[in-house]
Every structure is written in C-alpha cells, then in structure tokens.
Amino acid sequence: MKENADKHLDKLSRKVIGKSAIESPSFDFTQVVMHQVQALQSPKATTYVPLISKRVWLVIALMFVGVMSYLIFGSSAANNKWVTALGLEHLPDVDLSYFLAQVEFSQTLIYAIMLFGIMLCVQIPILKRYFDKRLEA
C-alpha cells in the first residue's frame, strides 16, 4: 500500500514539475534590485561618547592622589573631628609612612616595573590606532 502511494506521489510530482516552465528574471532585474538597495537609507553611525568624560577622570584621579598623599604624608597623631563623628576613634592609629619606609624593593623588581610601564605606554597608542582603523573599515 505504501509503495503504491509513493508511486502515485512520484508521478504527481513529475507531472507538476514537467508542466512548470523554467522561470528567468527580467532583463533589468539587477538594476531594479540595486536601485532598491540604494534607496534604503544606510543607518547613521553613532559617534562614540565616553560614559565618563576626561574632565571627570581627571577630578577622580586628583582626588585619589590627594587622599593617598594625605594618608601617607598626613599627620597621624591629629585627632580629626570626622574620625570621632564616624565613631572610628577605637581603631588603632596607623602611620602608613612608617610602614612604607620599611619596604625595600630589589633592583630587578624596579626595572621590571619600569619596563612594564614603558611597554604599557607604547602599546596603548598602537592598540588604539589599530582598533580605530578596524572600526573605520
């Protein structure tokens, strides 16, 4: 029964395909399609605007440097009002300049850190230029 149904479907499909003519596109099909593609508006590229501006980064960096320099070089013996207001007077008074004066770095570590900094300063502009060119293309 199944074979008979398969033969019938095969004959039917051959008949339908045999009756249909081979379709070909019109003579100016390519031009019509290209005009439609050109008529589509290309999306406007959005310009990159950083979330945090350079001025804000500068202010953050200056505040960070100020806080760090105060912690390192500031007077640790002074009893500040904000310390008592926050209830931090029970915390031990830590003098960071004493701890930093005892830290010693080897020459190899200093050279490695300097080389890392130089390589970082060289790589950032190269990578920026590379990604700018890649996004333009």
Contact map, one row per residue, 1 for C-alpha under 8 A:
11111000000000000000000000000000000000000000000000000000000000000000000000000000000000000000000000000000000000000000000000000000000000000
11111100000000000000000000000000000000000000000000000000000000000000000000000000000000000000000000000000000000000000000000000000000000000
11111110000000000000000000000000000000000000000000000000000000000000000000000000000000000000000000000000000000000000000000000000000000000
11111111000000000000000000000000000000000000000000000000000000000000000000000000000000000000000000000000000000000000000000000000000000000
11111111100000000000000000000000000000000000000000000000000000000000000000000000000000000000000000000000000000000000000000000000000000000
01111111110000000000000000000000000000000000000000000000000000000000000000000000000000000000000000000000000000000000000000000000000000000
00111111111000000000000000000000000000000000000000000000000000000000000000000000000000000000000000000000000000000000000000000000000000000
00011111111100000000000000000000000000000000000000000000000000000000000000000000000000000000000000000000000000000000000000000000000000000
00001111111110000000000000000000000000000000000000000000000000000000000000000000000000000000000000000000000000000000000000000000000000000
00000111111111000000000000000000000000000000000000000000000000000000000000000000000000000000000000000000000000000000000000000000000000000
00000011111111100000000000000000000000000000000000000000000000000000000000000000000000000000000000000000000000000000000000000000000000000
00000001111111110000000000000000000000000000000000000000000000000000000000000000000000000000000000000000000000000000000000000000000000000
00000000111111111000000000000000000000000000000000000000000000000000000000000000000000000000000000000000000000000000000000000000000000000
00000000011111111100000000000000000000000000000000000000000000000000000000000000000000000000000000000000000000000000000000000000000000000
00000000001111111110000000000000000000000000000000000000000000000000000000000000000000000000000000000000000000000000000000000000000000000
00000000000111111111000000000000000000000000000000000000000000000000000000000000000000000000000000000000000000000000000000000000000000000
00000000000011111111000000000000000000000000000000000000000000000000000000000000000000000000000000000000000000000000000000000000000000000
00000000000001111111100000000000000000000000000000000000000000000000000000000000000000000000000000000000000000000000000000000000000000000
00000000000000111111100000000000000000000000000000000000000000000000000000000000000000000000000000000000000000000000000000000000000000000
00000000000000011111110000000000000000000000000000000000000000000000000000000000000000000000000000000000000000000000000000000000000000000
00000000000000000111111000000000000000000000000000000000000000000000000000000000000000000000000000000000000000000000000000000000000000000
00000000000000000001111100000000000000000000000000000000000000000000000000000000000000000000000000000000000000000000000000000000000000000
00000000000000000000111110000000000000000000000000000000000000000000000000000000000000000000000000000000000000000000000000000000000000000
00000000000000000000011111000000000000000000000000000000000000000000000000000000000000000000000000000000000000000000000000000000000000000
00000000000000000000001111101000000000000000000000000000000000000000000000000000000000000000000000000000000000000000000000000000000000000
00000000000000000000000111111000000000000000000000000000000000000000000000000000000000000000000000000000000000000000000000000000000000000
00000000000000000000000011111100000000000000000000000000000000000000000000000000000000000000000000000000000000000000000000000000000000000
00000000000000000000000001111111000000000000000000000000000000000000000000000000000000000000000000000000000000000000000000000000000000000
00000000000000000000000011111111100000000000000000000000000000000000000000000000000000000000000000000000000000000000000000000000000000000
00000000000000000000000000111111110000000000000000000000000000000000000000000000000000000000000000000000000000000000000000000000000000000
00000000000000000000000000011111111000000000000000000000000000000000000000000000000000000000000000000000000000000000000000000000000000000
00000000000000000000000000011111111100000000000000000000000000000000000000000000000000000000000000000000000000000000000000000000000000000
00000000000000000000000000001111111110000000000000000000000000000000000000000000000000000000000000000000000000000000000000000000000000000
00000000000000000000000000000111111111000000000000000000000000000000000000000000000000000000000000000000000000000000000000000000000000000
00000000000000000000000000000011111111100000000000000000000000000000000000000000000000000000000000000000000000000000000000000000000000000
00000000000000000000000000000001111111110000000000000000000000000000000000000000000000000000000000000000000000000000000000000000000000000
00000000000000000000000000000000111111110000000000000000000000000000000000000000000000000000000000000000000000000000000000000000000000000
00000000000000000000000000000000011111111000000000000000000000000000000000000000000000000000000000000000000000000000000000000000000000000
00000000000000000000000000000000001111111000000000000000000000000000000000000000000000000000000000000000000000000000000000000000000000000
00000000000000000000000000000000000111111100000000000000000000000000000000000000000000000000000000000000000000000000000000000000000000000
00000000000000000000000000000000000001111110000000000000000000000000000000000000000000000000000000000000000000000000000000000000000000000
00000000000000000000000000000000000000011111000000000000000000000000000000000000000000000000000000000000000000000000000000000000000000000
00000000000000000000000000000000000000001111100000000000000000000000000000000000000000000000000000000000000000000000000000000000000000000
00000000000000000000000000000000000000000111110000000000000000000000000000000000000000000000000000000000000000000000000000000000000000000
00000000000000000000000000000000000000000011111000000000000000000000000000000000000000000000000000000000000000000000000000000000000000000
00000000000000000000000000000000000000000001111100000000000000000000000000000000000000000000000000000000000000000000000000000000000000000
00000000000000000000000000000000000000000000111110000000000000000000000000000000000000000000000000000000000000000000000000000000000000000
00000000000000000000000000000000000000000000011111000000000000000000000000000000000000000000000000000000000000000000000000000000000000000
00000000000000000000000000000000000000000000001111100000000000000000000000000000000000000000000000000000000000000000000000000000000000000
00000000000000000000000000000000000000000000000111111000000000000000000000000000000000000000000000000000000000000000000000000000000000000
00000000000000000000000000000000000000000000000011111000000000000000000000000000000000000000000000000000000000000000000000000000000000000
00000000000000000000000000000000000000000000000001111101100000000000000000000000000000000000000000000000000000000000000000000000000000000
00000000000000000000000000000000000000000000000001111111100000000000000000000000000000000000000000000000000000000000000000000000000000000
00000000000000000000000000000000000000000000000000011111110000000000000000000000000000000000000000000000000000000000000000000000000000000
00000000000000000000000000000000000000000000000000001111111000000000000000000000000000000000000000000000000000000000000000000000000000000
00000000000000000000000000000000000000000000000000011111111100000000000000000000000000000000000000000000000000000000000000000000000000000
00000000000000000000000000000000000000000000000000011111111110000000000000000000000000000000000000000000000000000000000000000000000000000
00000000000000000000000000000000000000000000000000000111111111000000000000000000000000000000000000000000000000000000000000000000000000000
00000000000000000000000000000000000000000000000000000011111111100000000000000000000000000000000000000000000000000000000000000000000000000
00000000000000000000000000000000000000000000000000000001111111110000000000000000000000000000000000000000000000000000000000000000000000000
00000000000000000000000000000000000000000000000000000000111111111000000000000000000000000000000000000000000000000000000000000000000000000
00000000000000000000000000000000000000000000000000000000011111111100000000000000000000000000000000000000000000000000000000000000000000000
00000000000000000000000000000000000000000000000000000000001111111110000000000000000000000000000000000000000000000000000000000000000000000
00000000000000000000000000000000000000000000000000000000000111111111000000000000000000000000000000000000000000000000000000000000000000000
00000000000000000000000000000000000000000000000000000000000011111111100000000000000000000000000000000000000000000000000000000000000000000
00000000000000000000000000000000000000000000000000000000000001111111110000000000000000000000000000000000000000000000000000000000000000000
00000000000000000000000000000000000000000000000000000000000000111111111000000000000000000000000000000000000000000000000000000000000000000
00000000000000000000000000000000000000000000000000000000000000011111111100000000000000000000000000000000000000000000000000000000000000000
00000000000000000000000000000000000000000000000000000000000000001111111111000000000000000000000000000000000000000000000000000000000000000
00000000000000000000000000000000000000000000000000000000000000000111111111000000000000000000000000000000000000000000000000000000000000000
00000000000000000000000000000000000000000000000000000000000000000011111111000000000000000000000100000000000000000000000000000000000000000
00000000000000000000000000000000000000000000000000000000000000000001111111000000000000000000001110000000000000000000000000000000000000000
00000000000000000000000000000000000000000000000000000000000000000000111111100000000000000000000010000000000000000000000000000000000000000
00000000000000000000000000000000000000000000000000000000000000000000111111110000000000000000000000000000000000000000000000000000000000000
00000000000000000000000000000000000000000000000000000000000000000000000011111100000000000000000000000000000000000000000000000000000000000
00000000000000000000000000000000000000000000000000000000000000000000000001111110000000000000111000000000000000000000000000000000000000000
00000000000000000000000000000000000000000000000000000000000000000000000000111110000000000000100000000000000000000000000000000000000000000
00000000000000000000000000000000000000000000000000000000000000000000000000111111000000000000000000000000000000000000000000000000000000000
00000000000000000000000000000000000000000000000000000000000000000000000000011111101000000000000000000000000000000000000000000000000000000
00000000000000000000000000000000000000000000000000000000000000000000000000000111111100000000000000000000000000000000000000000000000000000
00000000000000000000000000000000000000000000000000000000000000000000000000000011111110000000000000000000000000000000000000000000000000000
00000000000000000000000000000000000000000000000000000000000000000000000000000001111111000000000000000000000000000000000000000000000000000
00000000000000000000000000000000000000000000000000000000000000000000000000000011111111111000000000000000000000000000000000000000000000000
00000000000000000000000000000000000000000000000000000000000000000000000000000001111111111000000000000000000000000000000000000000000000000
00000000000000000000000000000000000000000000000000000000000000000000000000000000111111110000000000000000000000000000000000000000000000000
00000000000000000000000000000000000000000000000000000000000000000000000000000000011111110000000000000000000000000000000000000000000000000
00000000000000000000000000000000000000000000000000000000000000000000000000000000001111111100000000000000000000000000000000000000000000000
00000000000000000000000000000000000000000000000000000000000000000000000000000000001111111110000000000000000000000000000000000000000000000
00000000000000000000000000000000000000000000000000000000000000000000000000000000001100111111000000000000000000000000000000000000000000000
00000000000000000000000000000000000000000000000000000000000000000000000000000000000000111111000000000000000000000000000000000000000000000
00000000000000000000000000000000000000000000000000000000000000000000000000000000000000011111100000000000000000000000000000000000000000000
00000000000000000000000000000000000000000000000000000000000000000000000000000000000000001111110000000000000000000000000000000000000000000
00000000000000000000000000000000000000000000000000000000000000000000000000011000000000000011111000000000000000000000000000000000000000000
00000000000000000000000000000000000000000000000000000000000000000000000000010000000000000001111100000000000000000000000000000000000000000
00000000000000000000000000000000000000000000000000000000000000000000000100010000000000000000111111100000000000000000000000000000000000000
00000000000000000000000000000000000000000000000000000000000000000000001100000000000000000000011111110000000000000000000000000000000000000
00000000000000000000000000000000000000000000000000000000000000000000000110000000000000000000001111111000000000000000000000000000000000000
00000000000000000000000000000000000000000000000000000000000000000000000000000000000000000000001111111100000000000000000000000000000000000
00000000000000000000000000000000000000000000000000000000000000000000000000000000000000000000001111111110000000000000000000000000000000000
00000000000000000000000000000000000000000000000000000000000000000000000000000000000000000000000111111110000000000000000000000000000000000
00000000000000000000000000000000000000000000000000000000000000000000000000000000000000000000000011111111000000000000000000000000000000000
00000000000000000000000000000000000000000000000000000000000000000000000000000000000000000000000001111111000000000000000000000000000000000
00000000000000000000000000000000000000000000000000000000000000000000000000000000000000000000000000111111100000000000000000000000000000000
00000000000000000000000000000000000000000000000000000000000000000000000000000000000000000000000000001111110000000000000000000000000000000
00000000000000000000000000000000000000000000000000000000000000000000000000000000000000000000000000000011111011000000000000000000000000000
00000000000000000000000000000000000000000000000000000000000000000000000000000000000000000000000000000001111111000000000000000000000000000
00000000000000000000000000000000000000000000000000000000000000000000000000000000000000000000000000000000111111100000000000000000000000000
00000000000000000000000000000000000000000000000000000000000000000000000000000000000000000000000000000000011111110000000000000000000000000
00000000000000000000000000000000000000000000000000000000000000000000000000000000000000000000000000000000111111111000000000000000000000000
00000000000000000000000000000000000000000000000000000000000000000000000000000000000000000000000000000000111111111100000000000000000000000
00000000000000000000000000000000000000000000000000000000000000000000000000000000000000000000000000000000001111111110000000000000000000000
00000000000000000000000000000000000000000000000000000000000000000000000000000000000000000000000000000000000111111111000000000000000000000
00000000000000000000000000000000000000000000000000000000000000000000000000000000000000000000000000000000000011111111100000000000000000000
00000000000000000000000000000000000000000000000000000000000000000000000000000000000000000000000000000000000001111111110000000000000000000
00000000000000000000000000000000000000000000000000000000000000000000000000000000000000000000000000000000000000111111111000000000000000000
00000000000000000000000000000000000000000000000000000000000000000000000000000000000000000000000000000000000000011111111100000000000000000
00000000000000000000000000000000000000000000000000000000000000000000000000000000000000000000000000000000000000001111111110000000000000000
00000000000000000000000000000000000000000000000000000000000000000000000000000000000000000000000000000000000000000111111111000000000000000
00000000000000000000000000000000000000000000000000000000000000000000000000000000000000000000000000000000000000000011111111100000000000000
00000000000000000000000000000000000000000000000000000000000000000000000000000000000000000000000000000000000000000001111111110000000000000
00000000000000000000000000000000000000000000000000000000000000000000000000000000000000000000000000000000000000000000111111111000000000000
00000000000000000000000000000000000000000000000000000000000000000000000000000000000000000000000000000000000000000000011111111100000000000
00000000000000000000000000000000000000000000000000000000000000000000000000000000000000000000000000000000000000000000001111111110000000000
00000000000000000000000000000000000000000000000000000000000000000000000000000000000000000000000000000000000000000000000111111111000000000
00000000000000000000000000000000000000000000000000000000000000000000000000000000000000000000000000000000000000000000000011111111100000000
00000000000000000000000000000000000000000000000000000000000000000000000000000000000000000000000000000000000000000000000001111111110000000
00000000000000000000000000000000000000000000000000000000000000000000000000000000000000000000000000000000000000000000000000111111111000000
00000000000000000000000000000000000000000000000000000000000000000000000000000000000000000000000000000000000000000000000000011111111100000
00000000000000000000000000000000000000000000000000000000000000000000000000000000000000000000000000000000000000000000000000001111111110000
00000000000000000000000000000000000000000000000000000000000000000000000000000000000000000000000000000000000000000000000000000111111111000
00000000000000000000000000000000000000000000000000000000000000000000000000000000000000000000000000000000000000000000000000000011111111100
00000000000000000000000000000000000000000000000000000000000000000000000000000000000000000000000000000000000000000000000000000001111111110
00000000000000000000000000000000000000000000000000000000000000000000000000000000000000000000000000000000000000000000000000000000111111111
00000000000000000000000000000000000000000000000000000000000000000000000000000000000000000000000000000000000000000000000000000000011111111
00000000000000000000000000000000000000000000000000000000000000000000000000000000000000000000000000000000000000000000000000000000001111111
00000000000000000000000000000000000000000000000000000000000000000000000000000000000000000000000000000000000000000000000000000000000111111
00000000000000000000000000000000000000000000000000000000000000000000000000000000000000000000000000000000000000000000000000000000000011111
